[in-house]
Amino acid sequence: MSPLRIGSLELGSPVVLAPMAGITNVAFRTLCRELELERAGSTSGLYVCEMVTARALVERHPVTMHMTTFGPTETPRSLQLYTVDPEITYAAAKMIVDENLADHIDMNFGCPVPKVTRKGGGSALPYKRRLFGQIVAAAVKATEGTDIPVTVKMRIGIDAEHHTHLDAGRIAAAEGAAAVALHGRTASQRYSGTADWSEIARLKEHVTDIPVLGNGDIFAAEDAAKMMAETGCDGVVVGRGCLGRPWLFAELSAALNGNEIPVPPTLGEVTAIMLRHGRLLADHHGEDRGMREMRKHIAWYMRGFPAGSELRNGMARVSSLAELEGFLSQLDPTVPFPKDAEGPRGRQGSPGTVALPDGWLDDPEDTLVPAGADIMHSGG
Ligand SMILES: Cc1cc2nc3c(=O)[nH]c(=O)nc-3n(C[C@H](O)[C@H](O)[C@H](O)COP(=O)(O)O)c2cc1C
């Protein structure tokens, strides 16, 4: 498998941790990177931070600034911006450059959350071809003369009648983006059904001058090789598959580099990973908030493993590291990784009509910045 080049960044394996709001903070990325090193011998992928809103960054919102925390040895530092406005995009990217906040800027044009699309943000935005192009161009301009590549992450389009990915891919490349990533669903599909990898193949045929990354439904190491073979994409972006399985990147890089896939961890090894995750979250957020964040991860980690309902309920309400340690010590460390823990986790949901601003579909060339769309939100 050849390495993946994204602008100045050369990745030893063509694997990207998908930005996930509320998940891919410094704690989770550190854990994934440590496990890739420990189990596959190197840290070679790209681990993207949870998204931050460009406006909130420019306004130095303390919560947003905290979200841009990177590990002391983290490289490359990859930051995702949610943005709807060329001017704010330029200011945010310039701030990243001037203050040396990151080594890579990704942009989120895939969010399907109704409160975002209703205002014209996220996955609704690429429909406005010229505005989309102006936003990409603004970020590229702000990073000119630096080694910081700008990339775009998007969906197939708004719905089956309004595909935007081919135009957006072509426009992003023309405006200087260093790669595009496609989640093989429309906004109206949200996270339901299966990702349509054939649209990743179409985008790859359409955009020939920059790498095209495929995203959607990679839940095991074999899925990544399959997506690359089926679509011809240059790399893969992995989201929900690593929830409760941060060692997945070791498996992915081993599989894609033709090495033996490491044996999945036993329950004893998983409890050590959970404890490390808990400590990293406590370092980042403080113990109280860290443990509240840890609760959802515990449910994902424990999937398919035996544990009595009392223990599960206790862990779902964990409030201190000492308590977490106490719960984890009650689990049988010899239990092997369960077969039925494979498959989708995290968001699924059902399809629905995409909420859009009035008249949004009337004029794809309109460059009016959608009002009120740069709100804080979560999702992609
Ligand atoms: C909890 C959660 C949060 C997400 N947050 C973001 C985000 O901040 N930015 C983004 O571009 N995509 C976000 N996404 C979308 C993922 O990056 C990814 O595109 C999607 O989950 C499909 O990939 P998967 O099938 O590997 O999960 C999020 C997804 C989930 C499940």
The ligand as an SDF file (V2000), in Angstrom:
LIG
                    3D

 31 33  0  0  0  0  0  0  0  0999 V2000
  -20.8150   11.1910   17.1760 C   0  0  0  0  0  0  0  0  0  0  0  0
  -20.4310   11.6830   15.8180 C   0  0  0  0  0  0  0  0  0  0  0  0
  -19.9280   12.9680   15.6770 C   0  0  0  0  0  0  0  0  0  0  0  0
  -19.5490   13.4390   14.4200 C   0  0  0  0  0  0  0  0  0  0  0  0
  -19.0010   14.6730   14.3150 N   0  0  0  0  0  0  0  0  0  0  0  0
  -18.4990   15.0900   13.1180 C   0  0  0  0  0  0  0  0  0  0  0  0
  -17.7750   16.3060   12.9960 C   0  0  0  0  0  0  0  0  0  0  0  0
  -17.5560   17.0280   13.9710 O   0  0  0  0  0  0  0  0  0  0  0  0
  -17.3040   16.6580   11.7670 N   0  0  0  0  0  0  0  0  0  0  0  0
  -17.5150   15.8810   10.6510 C   0  0  0  0  0  0  0  0  0  0  0  0
  -17.0770   16.2350    9.5590 O   0  0  0  0  0  0  0  0  0  0  0  0
  -18.1730   14.7120   10.7470 N   0  0  0  0  0  0  0  0  0  0  0  0
  -18.6440   14.2980   11.9520 C   0  0  0  0  0  0  0  0  0  0  0  0
  -19.2630   13.0760   12.0420 N   0  0  0  0  0  0  0  0  0  0  0  0
  -19.3570   12.2250   10.8450 C   0  0  0  0  0  0  0  0  0  0  0  0
  -18.1650   11.2880   10.7650 C   0  0  0  0  0  0  0  0  0  0  0  0
  -16.9690   12.0180   10.6380 O   0  0  0  0  0  0  0  0  0  0  0  0
  -18.3020   10.3060    9.5800 C   0  0  0  0  0  0  0  0  0  0  0  0
  -18.3520   11.0510    8.3780 O   0  0  0  0  0  0  0  0  0  0  0  0
  -19.5520    9.4510    9.6500 C   0  0  0  0  0  0  0  0  0  0  0  0
  -19.7220    8.9250   10.9540 O   0  0  0  0  0  0  0  0  0  0  0  0
  -19.4970    8.2870    8.6320 C   0  0  0  0  0  0  0  0  0  0  0  0
  -18.3630    7.4960    8.8500 O   0  0  0  0  0  0  0  0  0  0  0  0
  -18.4520    6.0860    9.6410 P   0  0  0  0  0  0  0  0  0  0  0  0
  -19.4490    5.2250    8.9300 O   0  0  0  0  0  0  0  0  0  0  0  0
  -17.0540    5.5550    9.5980 O   0  0  0  0  0  0  0  0  0  0  0  0
  -18.9170    6.4070   11.0150 O   0  0  0  0  0  0  0  0  0  0  0  0
  -19.6900   12.6030   13.2800 C   0  0  0  0  0  0  0  0  0  0  0  0
  -20.2150   11.3180   13.4350 C   0  0  0  0  0  0  0  0  0  0  0  0
  -20.5780   10.8500   14.6740 C   0  0  0  0  0  0  0  0  0  0  0  0
  -21.0980    9.4470   14.8020 C   0  0  0  0  0  0  0  0  0  0  0  0
  1  2  1  0
  2  3  1  0
  2 30  2  0
  3  4  2  0
  4  5  1  0
  4 28  1  0
  5  6  2  0
  6  7  1  0
  6 13  1  0
  7  8  2  0
  7  9  1  0
  9 10  1  0
 10 11  2  0
 10 12  1  0
 12 13  2  0
 13 14  1  0
 14 15  1  0
 14 28  1  0
 15 16  1  0
 16 17  1  0
 16 18  1  0
 18 19  1  0
 18 20  1  0
 20 21  1  0
 20 22  1  0
 22 23  1  0
 23 24  1  0
 24 25  2  0
 24 26  1  0
 24 27  1  0
 28 29  2  0
 29 30  1  0
 30 31  1  0
M  END
$$$$
